[in-house]
Amino acid sequence: MAAGGAAGASAAQDGGGTWSSYTRPAQYAEVTDKDVPITMADGTVLRANIAHPDAPGRFPVLITQTPYGKDGAGVALGGATDALVERGYVQITVDVRGTGASQGSWDSFGPNEQHDGYDLVEWAAKQPWSTGAIGLDGPSYMGLNQLYTAALRPPHLKAIFPVVPMADGYRDIVFSGGDINVAFIPLWLGLVSGGGLAPSQTTFDGSPADLVNGVTTLSQHVGGAFSFTAPTLLGSLTGGSVAYDGAFWKTRSPIEVLDKIQVPTFVVGGLHDLFQRGEPLIYERLKSRVPSRLLMGPWTHINGSQGAGLPADGVPSISDLQLRWFDQYLQGINTNIPAIPKVTQYTYGDERYETQADWPDPHLDPQRWYLRGGQTVSRTAPAAGEAPQSFVQHPVAGVCTMSTGQWTAGLGEQLPCFTDDRLNTLSGGASYTSAPLTSDVHLSGPIAAKLWLTTTASDAAVSVRLDDVAPDGTSSGITTGWQTAAFRAVDAKRTRMVRGHVLQPWHPFTQASVLPVAANTPTALDVEVFPANWVLKAGHSLKVVVDPSDFPHALPPLPALLARLGGQVSILTDPQHPSAIELPTVGTTCAAGTDAAGACKSLPVPDLTRGS
């Protein structure tokens, strides 16, 4: 589907404000100082490239912390940093400890790396070319690091702009539903570790001391690969402690520290991004305490990192958005931030960017759609005698779906299945399709499935996908969710409910929460389906597919694979076991009532952290 909508059109209105343009001309040429050493509090030396305007004076500073190599970071940033330097900013791009040319051992957002962000901000504030006003920028890993640094509250940090950041390491990406993400995680760990083991591009002066420093840095990187990367992979695949939620994942989940952030935060995410689930949660957690904005585009991870297709529908480019944000909070220029819509999302079906007053949409009026024995889905509850659909549990279903493009970070986006997954019927799952809709149905927010199933094995897992079926039969993937039956325990206190409908069940995923699965016994399974923003047009149909797996995205750890492999799973659809989908449909009334001015109140914000 087209990502840009009608060129030059204004974003549609839904109480969320009006987009207006802001930019200013380039003023400076750019000069870069490479491999600048910066010493952390514990003595570890990080190395950075510092791009600055080719002019004397003091300038506000932006910092990007990357594990992918500072010399290639400009590609990931889509040229946005060049535009900012040309308009009077210093851009520091630094290799995080244990990667690139920096000393230390990499441990992926561990306590030492998190504290480095604080040290970097305060170091930059003291430099003779700095005004002392510091911001943070960068996508993906670099976006997560912004959140950790901001949570430590360095005194000179003024604003952040995280692009495609994660909220919850376990639920967002690594173990969604309880199975390991083998499409992305091994590739990602290898990418970071490989960059750390490759020869550094640092310019050495040839002295014995410099040679010793280079060898020491490389040996530290090798040690990190053996002490963190290899055990993490091995423990995940074999069902070790890392395969369960706990302290390891709490440390590596920014949602746990968002309440400590005190600076303005602009969140950019993608509706098919790796962190599709977490990006709106970051905004939701921050919106009542600091100036915050959310922009969700029609992107997978790579395209989202660069804001592909913008400007469109009145929404500016990412570089112009950053300029407006940082000019306000680092330069003190009045860029009219209050006029920026609180939430802007690309709306599939309408095929354009649209604004809304908040996330989730305050007008949510959820609907329950039942899976029916005749391979249909409707708002009518099942009748007696409706037979279940069954499939054999195997690990390679779902390969020809939108999910393959999403969980390869967009590398598989060009496959025909990304936009039409009709070939996925070969996976052998259960499928339910509605009658053609008589009017448009707008879905906006998180989704939940309540499935009743039986299995002949000692465990089961399902992948639940929603599709938009056009009159010509094209089946476009809307979103997907996953759940392992053994992890079916739900924490009601951390579950999102709207008007009596569970829209986002929260599973502990701890070893203590594992529940046995009795063979051939009806078992209720709450499945969190990742959020969407989609208008199902009149004449189209909703399709719900329940597959036995989601290859190559999700693969169970070995013990779970052996427990479920070959089991026959039946999805029950009788009155005693009514399997259903809870849809976040947008209505006309305010779900939480109105304020004194007549505007919709925000929906309650559930505590989706792990707690103390």
Buried (B, 14 or more C-beta within 10 A) or exposed (E): EEBBBEEEEBBBBBBBBEBEEBBEEBEBEBEBEBBBEBEBEEEBBBBBBBBBBEEEEEBBBBBBBBBBBBBBBBEBBBEBBBBBBBBBBBBBBBBBBBBBBBBBBBBBBBEBBBBBBBBBBBBBBEBEBBBBBBBBBBBBBBBBBBBBBBBBEBEBBBBBBBBBBBBBBBBBBBBBBBBBBBBBBBEBBEBBBEBBEEEBBBEEEEEEEEEEBBEEBBEBBBBBBEBBBEEBBEBBBEBBEBBBBBEBBBBBBBBBBBEEBEBBBBBBBBBBBBBBBBBBBBBBBBBEEBBBBBBBBBBBBBBBBBBBBBBBBBBBBBBBBBBBBBBBBBBEBEBEBEEBBBBBBBBBBBBBBBBBBBBBBBBBBBBBBBBBBEEBBBEEEBEEEBEBBBBBBBBEBBBBBBBBBBBBBBBBBEBEBBBBBBEBEEBEBBBBBBEEBEEBBBBBBBBBBBBBBBBBBBBBBBBBBBBBBBEEEBBBBBBBBBBBBBBBBBBEEBBBBBEEBBBBBBBBBEEEBBEEBEEEEBBBBBBBBBBBBBBBBEEBBBBBBBBBBBBBBBBBBEEBBBBBBEBBBBBBBBEEBBBBBBBBBBBEEBBBEEEEEEEBEBBEEBBBBBEE
